[in-house]
Structure formats: C-alpha cells, structure tokens
Amino acid sequence: MKQIVFLLSLVVLLFSCQKEELTPNNNNNQPIVVPPYTGPTTTPQTVVGQTWVITNYRVGQYGEIFPLNDTLTFDTNTNYHYNSYVSTYSFYSTGSVYNLTMNYTPFGNLSGNINDNNIISGSIIGAKFVDISVGSSNNTVYYLWMEKL
C-alpha cells in the first residue's frame, strides 16, 4: 500500500511541473554596458617622503599598551630617521601585504606586515612586529600603533 501511495505521489509530482519561459525584463531597451577589465586598481604603495608617528606599543600578545611619541621619517627607499637617528629600512610587497623592516630601532630590528589600506588610510592599529636582530630568538613580538602625519 505504501508503495502505491509513493508511486502515485511521484507521478502527480512529475506531471504537475511545467516549464516556465523566461523573458527579459528590459523595459527601457537600453543595452547593458560592462566596462572592460583593466587589471588591479591599486597601485603599489611607498612610504618614501612620508612621516609616521608610533603612538602606542605593546610587548607580547597580551598586556598593557604603552604610549609612545616616536617619529619615523622615510627619506629614501632605504634610509629613514627614527626620531633623529638615521638608519636603514626595507618596504616591499609580499603578495597581499607589505613587509616593513626597520633596522636599529630602540626595540631592535623589527619586521612586520602592513595592509595596503593601512598605508592609504594613514593608520596602523596594533600591527605585529617581530625582533629579527642577530642573536634574537624571534620570540619577542611588539605590536605598534602608528599614524601618518
């Protein structure tokens, strides 16, 4: 009995379906224009000629955030001022982010990743930087808050 009810239900279901013809709903008869793809719209970022201020920092993933007022002025592609001290740095794209390595900071040689949007907006909030100084075990992590002037 159950099989007969199931088969009858299946037959009714199959014959009750109707194919609906789709018609475009284009009332104004205007063509849809799609601009051609021209590739990525973002241009590679640079920090040359920019001045940033480290406003806060934290040592380690947890803990207190300390205020700071250190100025970074990026003079050329390789040289920058940390406050009044001249040192070297590197800034390059690593795919979806930029790597910023600052040598001879008071924290050591720091290396961290920054998003494209951080450079555009001029605000870096708690970016992770690792001490890559010679002899460092790379266990010391700093989180920096920076603002572009």
C-alpha positions as CSV (number, residue, x, y, z in Angstrom):
1,M,0.0,0.0,0.0
2,K,2.8,2.4,0.9
3,Q,4.5,1.7,-2.4
4,I,1.3,2.6,-4.4
5,V,0.9,5.9,-2.5
6,F,4.5,6.7,-3.1
7,L,4.3,5.9,-6.8
8,L,1.1,7.9,-7.2
9,S,2.6,10.9,-5.4
10,L,5.7,10.7,-7.6
11,V,3.6,10.5,-10.8
12,V,1.5,13.5,-9.7
13,L,4.6,15.5,-8.8
14,L,6.2,14.8,-12.2
15,F,3.2,15.7,-14.3
16,S,2.3,18.8,-12.3
17,C,5.6,20.5,-13.1
18,Q,5.6,23.0,-16.0
19,K,8.4,24.7,-17.7
20,E,8.2,28.4,-17.4
21,E,9.5,30.5,-20.3
22,L,11.8,33.3,-19.1
23,T,11.6,36.6,-20.9
24,P,14.0,39.5,-20.3
25,N,12.6,42.4,-18.3
26,N,14.2,45.2,-20.2
27,N,11.6,48.0,-20.2
28,N,13.8,50.8,-21.4
29,N,15.5,48.8,-24.2
30,Q,18.9,50.2,-23.2
31,P,22.0,47.9,-23.6
32,I,23.9,46.9,-20.5
33,V,27.4,48.2,-20.8
34,V,30.1,46.3,-18.9
35,P,33.5,48.1,-18.8
36,P,36.5,46.0,-19.9
37,Y,38.7,44.6,-17.2
38,T,41.8,46.6,-16.9
39,G,43.5,44.7,-14.1
40,P,44.0,45.6,-10.4
41,T,43.0,49.1,-9.5
42,T,45.5,49.6,-6.6
43,T,49.0,50.9,-7.3
44,P,52.0,49.7,-5.3
45,Q,52.4,51.7,-2.2
46,T,55.5,53.5,-1.0
47,V,56.5,55.2,2.3
48,V,59.2,57.4,0.8
49,G,58.7,61.1,1.8
50,Q,56.2,60.1,4.5
51,T,56.4,60.8,8.2
52,W,54.7,58.4,10.7
53,V,54.4,58.6,14.5
54,I,54.4,55.5,16.7
55,T,51.7,56.4,19.2
56,N,51.5,53.2,21.2
57,Y,53.2,49.9,21.6
58,R,52.7,46.6,23.4
59,V,55.2,43.9,24.2
60,G,53.8,40.5,23.6
61,Q,50.3,39.4,22.5
62,Y,48.7,40.4,25.8
63,G,49.4,43.1,28.3
64,E,49.4,46.8,28.8
65,I,49.5,49.2,25.8
66,F,52.1,51.9,26.5
67,P,52.0,55.4,24.9
68,L,54.9,56.5,22.7
69,N,55.7,59.5,20.6
70,D,58.5,58.4,18.2
71,T,58.7,59.9,14.8
72,L,59.7,57.9,11.7
73,T,60.6,59.9,8.6
74,F,61.2,57.8,5.4
75,D,63.8,59.8,3.4
76,T,64.7,57.4,0.5
77,N,63.9,53.8,-0.5
78,T,66.4,52.5,2.1
79,N,67.1,55.3,4.7
80,Y,64.8,56.6,7.4
81,H,65.1,58.7,10.6
82,Y,63.9,57.1,13.9
83,N,63.4,60.4,15.8
84,S,66.8,62.0,14.9
85,Y,68.7,58.7,14.4
86,V,69.4,57.8,10.8
87,S,69.1,54.1,9.9
88,T,68.0,51.7,7.1
89,Y,64.7,50.0,6.4
90,S,63.1,48.0,3.7
91,F,59.5,48.1,2.4
92,Y,58.3,45.7,-0.3
93,S,55.2,43.8,-1.4
94,T,54.9,40.2,-0.3
95,G,51.7,39.4,-2.2
96,S,48.6,40.7,-0.4
97,V,50.5,42.8,2.2
98,Y,53.6,44.9,2.5
99,N,56.6,44.0,4.7
100,L,58.2,46.8,6.6
101,T,61.6,46.0,8.3
102,M,63.1,48.8,10.4
103,N,66.7,48.4,11.5
104,Y,68.2,49.7,14.7
105,T,65.0,50.8,16.5
106,P,65.1,51.0,20.3
107,F,63.2,47.7,20.2
108,G,65.8,46.0,17.9
109,N,65.4,45.2,14.2
110,L,61.7,45.0,13.7
111,S,59.9,43.3,10.8
112,G,56.1,43.2,10.3
113,N,53.3,43.2,7.7
114,I,51.1,46.1,6.8
115,N,48.0,46.1,4.7
116,D,47.5,48.3,1.6
117,N,44.6,50.0,3.4
118,N,46.9,51.0,6.3
119,I,49.1,53.0,4.0
120,I,46.2,54.6,2.2
121,S,44.3,55.5,5.4
122,G,47.4,56.5,7.3
123,S,46.6,54.4,10.3
124,I,48.1,51.2,11.6
125,I,46.4,49.7,14.6
126,G,48.3,47.1,16.6
127,A,50.4,45.7,13.8
128,K,52.6,42.7,14.8
129,F,56.4,43.3,14.5
130,V,59.0,40.6,15.3
131,D,62.5,41.3,16.5
132,I,64.8,39.9,13.8
133,S,68.0,41.1,15.3
134,V,71.1,38.8,15.0
135,G,71.1,36.6,18.1
136,S,67.4,37.1,18.7
137,S,65.2,34.0,19.1
138,N,62.4,35.8,17.3
139,N,60.2,35.3,20.4
140,T,59.9,38.9,21.2
141,V,56.8,40.4,19.5
142,Y,55.9,44.0,19.5
143,Y,52.5,45.5,18.5
144,L,52.7,49.0,17.1
145,W,50.1,51.7,16.6
146,M,51.2,54.3,14.0
147,E,49.6,57.4,12.4
148,K,50.8,59.1,9.2
149,L,51.3,62.9,9.6
